Amino acid sequence: MVWPAIWAATAAAASIYGAYTSSQAASEAAKARAAAARRNAKYLQEQAQFAERVAIARSIGYERQATRFKSRQEGMFAKAGVDLSGSVLNVLGETSGAIERQLYQIDWASKNEMKFANAKAQNSLLTANDAMAALPYQQSAAWAQGIGGVAQAMQPIS
């Protein structure tokens, strides 16, 4: 009987074609995941650069504002005829210290924000690499499934 052999060959061919299409689909999916992860990494790196520019602008703005405040404070003391020594000098020193602490906090917060964005970008690149590294295993699994289908198709019909 020729028909069982034809059916077995057809089933084997369908299994191999299924393995091929599964392998191609796995390849395209992995490439798409990797491309998306790379785009995400680029976006996160841009966010880190933006955070750096914002931090610099914030720091410069605060420094200008603090300098104006400190100058007004010194001017008010001078206008009142107060000698800039003793407790008045302590007040000016505390003002300078507070300004420095605030500038340090702005710097610290912006550096942490940049580190976080860069770490997320690096993680996204690792995700892209993982997607491509897993591709041969996904393709092998698809082909193994197809070969299993061929073996099953070649079983004698009882």
HUDA-V907203 format. One record per residue. RES is the residue in three letters. OMEGA is omega in degrees with one decimal (* if undefined). Layout:
BEGIN
RES_OMEGA ; RES_OMEGA
END
This chain:
BEGIN
MET_-177.1 ; VAL_-173.7 ; TRP_178.3 ; PRO_179.0 ; ALA_178.4 ; ILE_178.6 ; TRP_179.9 ; ALA_179.2 ; ALA_178.3 ; THR_178.8 ; ALA_178.4 ; ALA_179.2 ; ALA_178.5 ; ALA_178.7 ; SER_178.8 ; ILE_178.1 ; TYR_177.3 ; GLY_177.8 ; ALA_179.3 ; TYR_-178.9 ; THR_176.7 ; SER_178.9 ; SER_178.4 ; GLN_179.3 ; ALA_177.8 ; ALA_179.1 ; SER_-179.6 ; GLU_179.3 ; ALA_179.3 ; ALA_178.0 ; LYS_179.3 ; ALA_177.6 ; ARG_-179.9 ; ALA_179.3 ; ALA_178.6 ; ALA_179.5 ; ALA_177.5 ; ARG_176.4 ; ARG_178.5 ; ASN_178.9 ; ALA_179.0 ; LYS_178.6 ; TYR_-179.3 ; LEU_176.1 ; GLN_176.2 ; GLU_177.3 ; GLN_178.2 ; ALA_177.6 ; GLN_177.5 ; PHE_178.7 ; ALA_178.8 ; GLU_179.4 ; ARG_178.0 ; VAL_179.8 ; ALA_178.7 ; ILE_179.7 ; ALA_179.4 ; ARG_-179.6 ; SER_179.2 ; ILE_179.0 ; GLY_-179.8 ; TYR_-179.1 ; GLU_177.5 ; ARG_179.7 ; GLN_-179.6 ; ALA_178.9 ; THR_177.4 ; ARG_179.7 ; PHE_-179.1 ; LYS_177.8 ; SER_177.3 ; ARG_179.9 ; GLN_178.7 ; GLU_179.1 ; GLY_178.9 ; MET_177.9 ; PHE_-178.8 ; ALA_179.4 ; LYS_179.5 ; ALA_178.9 ; GLY_-178.9 ; VAL_176.3 ; ASP_-177.3 ; LEU_176.6 ; SER_176.9 ; GLY_-175.2 ; SER_176.9 ; VAL_177.5 ; LEU_175.7 ; ASN_179.0 ; VAL_178.4 ; LEU_177.4 ; GLY_177.5 ; GLU_177.1 ; THR_178.4 ; SER_178.5 ; GLY_179.4 ; ALA_178.2 ; ILE_179.5 ; GLU_178.8 ; ARG_179.9 ; GLN_176.9 ; LEU_177.7 ; TYR_179.8 ; GLN_177.4 ; ILE_179.8 ; ASP_-178.6 ; TRP_-178.8 ; ALA_-178.6 ; SER_177.8 ; LYS_177.4 ; ASN_178.1 ; GLU_178.5 ; MET_178.8 ; LYS_-179.5 ; PHE_179.5 ; ALA_178.2 ; ASN_178.0 ; ALA_177.6 ; LYS_178.0 ; ALA_178.6 ; GLN_178.3 ; ASN_178.7 ; SER_176.4 ; LEU_176.7 ; LEU_176.6 ; THR_177.6 ; ALA_179.0 ; ASN_178.5 ; ASP_-179.7 ; ALA_179.7 ; MET_179.7 ; ALA_-179.0 ; ALA_-175.6 ; LEU_-179.2 ; PRO_-180.0 ; TYR_178.0 ; GLN_179.4 ; GLN_178.5 ; SER_179.1 ; ALA_178.9 ; ALA_179.0 ; TRP_178.3 ; ALA_177.3 ; GLN_178.7 ; GLY_178.8 ; ILE_175.6 ; GLY_177.5 ; GLY_177.7 ; VAL_-179.6 ; ALA_179.9 ; GLN_-179.4 ; ALA_-177.7 ; MET_177.6 ; GLN_177.9 ; PRO_179.6 ; ILE_179.6 ; SER_*
END
